[in-house]
């Protein structure tokens, strides 16, 4: 009689084994989650600190145009005209008369707005509260308490106009007759 194959003994897997395997996995996942969260918080904190240090080391700086600048040759300016070419970039009007130049500040002496030159009316008119200044810079209407200020103008070594906004002249202090408040030129 042939031997009948010995039935393989079935290995019974306890239903509790998978849960025993999963349990450490769950624990691992949980630990990783906590680690990741901790790392994220640490990174965010470091990024914030770097930002604060960056602002400390590189504070907001307003870069203004140079206070002293060349403004071209005298013959580039029309006689009896208020020249606007440096109004926006440097805050000045350059006025050429038959006998020379003066340079006016574009800051209204009331509260600091920027007036407009009205060619037809031959005056600077401030849009904020209505102050008016004639071409010389003298205040003639509105609340502005004093004339526009003038800046120093001389010739650079190459013959161009050289404007220095570090030096101001105020009419009410008698400074418009000082050297630099007016540049003689006939050409
Ligand atoms: S700021 Fe020019 S009139 Fe007030």
Boltz pocket constraint, residues with backbone or C-beta under 6 A from the ligand:
constraints:
  - pocket:
      binder: B
      contacts: [[A, 108], [A, 109], [A, 110], [A, 111], [A, 112], [A, 113], [A, 126], [A, 127], [A, 128], [A, 129], [A, 130], [A, 131], [A, 142], [A, 143], [A, 144]]
      max_distance: 6.0
